[in-house]
Structures are given as structure tokens and as C-alpha cells.
Amino acid sequence: MKENIIVVGCGIFGLSTAFKFLQAKKNVTLIDPLPILDSLKSSSGESRNIRFSHANDQFYSRLSWEAAKEWKKIEKITNKKLFYDAGIVWFATEDNGWESHSEKTLKKLNIPYQHLSPNDAMELYPSLHIDDLRFVLHEPHGGILAAKKCLLALFNLCLDLGCDYINGQAEFIKDDIYVNNKKIEFDTAVWAIGPWIKHVFPFIDMIKVTMQDVVFFESPDGWEAEKIPAFNDIKNGFYGCGSLDGMGVKLGYDVKGQEFDITQNERTHSESSVNHCRKYIGHRFPVFKKAKINLIKTCQYTMTPDANWIIAPHPEYPRHWIIGAGSAHGFKHGPALGQYVTDLILNNEEPDPKFALTERQERPGGWRDLYQYE
């Protein structure tokens, strides 16, 4: 019987999994040493894009499509605005790249999309430079998740469903878990601890944690999150969205940043990354050529070599499951991923082999390179 579940980590993977176990009427205890919205967490940003394009990978596209439905349900239950479904676009600078592969997959899965000419795409934004674009892939049902609000909403839902919560440091000692030197009884444990995975489980040596910069630009009226689609430019390595809660238009530089150790190093932004962002936003959206910067934030990516997540039981202690390494495309899947993990554990099923704790082929471009390997 798997009635008593421990979930270590209150980021998006941990809270989503705890929520789904609770919906399955299991006893759940959440454990985390940090506050729910602590800035060290990979899930702690103000916003996350939600999109269904994953090149040729049908699993991720299908899962994110299901997640969008789940976020709508959570929004309704909590009466909180969590999902700004203003759409999302992909600026395609080549004819047969990520966007073309994604379009074919979306068509197979009957997920709505539009193939727009650059001229037609100009109607989506108050200002848009199109001379370098071949076409634009538009997902009308994508958009932006208010990430911090999503985390807090899920956490409160877990408490409402009777979840126990321990604000403390969980220690893995052979097959047991201790918090503040006290042994915790459980049937199954899920470790969803993001960049701390390799510190708790040193045998997992595939993970790299990198610093990534996000810049918020002062923006005029008409650039609010609910008014313009979020956007991605795979070829140039940028993503962003409209202004959420007055923070300004967000632009993230997605090229791999400097590696760091979250237990030792401080996060500092790269002036080079910021300059790339300045240049790009002025190029893509000319109205921002002289825009002031409101804020620069630095977060982390927890990456595997092939950008696929880790979802696997511990090789020696199988009642401990390890999930994580979002690889920069994990947050949006939250509740659907939680359901996937819950079903695996309760039904004694095997996860997809691509999530295993085995050696993986390196993809230098992270999730952007998925289509080259399928």
C-alpha cells in the first residue's frame, strides 16, 4: 500500500505531484527548508511562458496541452488569475527549423495553431520588425503563467486538501528520511529538489546548473501581458512576454550561461547577456530601441545533457523517486507532470526510458535541439 507519501521540495514539480497525490486521497507531507516563494528556487520567477510546441516530441506537446487545461481548472478552483492566455508566437528565421517541426506535431495532435506570414504577424504587436522572418507560428491558446502566484495557489490547495507541511531540511540516509534528526515514516518519497539533486544524490553526475539572465524593459501602453502574445526566437536564443503587474516587457537570454553551484556561488548577472537583450529587443520590437531597463534578474536552469527530465526511482532504494531537472521547459507542465508521476507510482508503471538515470547524449542547444535527435 502506498498511502503515506513524502514530497521533498516545494517547487513546481513537488507541489504539482503532492497536489495530484492528495486528489488521489493519499496522505501527503511536504518538506522544504526554504519559503515557498524563495528566490533561490528555479520555480520562483514572476512568469513562465506556456506553449505546446516541442518540435517532434509528441510527449511534451501532449503533456503541455493537458497542463493548460489543468491550469484553467486550478484558476477556477482558486479564483486567482494565473493563466494569461493571450497566445504565444515563434519567430521563424528558417524554413525547416524548430517551428516547422513543431507545426507538424501540433497538427498530428490536433492542437490549434496558425501559420502566419510575417506581414500578418504584424497585427499581433504594436511594433514588430519582420525583415529576417520566414514565417510566424502562432499558438492561440498558449500564453503566460503568473509563476509565483501559481506556486502559492498550488501550495494553498495542498493545505486545503489536508497536506502536512514541514519547513525543514530533509536528509536522505540510506532508505530513510530524517528532518531535524527525527525519522519520518512513509511508504513512498518523491524528491523534487531541482538544482540540489546532485548534492543529495551525488551518484547523479549528469546535471549542470547555469545562471540565466532576464531583463525587464520599461514599456508603453499596449504591451501588457493580456494584450500581446508571449514570444520565442529559437535561432537567436530569446524568449519573452508582455508586462505582468507593471514589471515591464520581459526578455530572457536563453543561451547557456555560466555554470555555478547553488550551495556555494552567488548569482550575478552577465553584462554580455544584458547587452544581447538590449540589442535584440530593439531589433525585434523597434519601439524599444531606447527603452530603459526596469529590472535585471538572474535565475538558474537545472539541465540534463539531452534536456529531458529525470523521473526515476532510486536504483538502490526504489521507494524513493527522483524527479526534476526541468531543463528550462518544465514549469508549464506542472499539474500534468504531477499526474504522470502519481500514476506511475500508484500503478507500479515504468516511466518513459528518456527520463532514466542513465548516460545521455549531449544536446548542446538544450531543449532547442530536440528535433535534431528524434
PyMOL commands that set and color helices and strands:
alter all, ss='L'
color gray80, all
select helices_A, chain A and resi 12-23+58-78+98-108+118-124+147-160+194-200+271-284+286-288+331-346+353-355+366-372
alter helices_A, ss='H'
color red, helices_A
select strands_A, chain A and resi 4-8+27-31+48-50+83-84+88-92+114-116+135-139+143-145+164-166+170-173+176-179+182-184+188-191+208-217+230-233+238-241+249-253+293-303+310-313+320-324
alter strands_A, ss='S'
color yellow, strands_A
deselect
rebuild
show_as cartoon
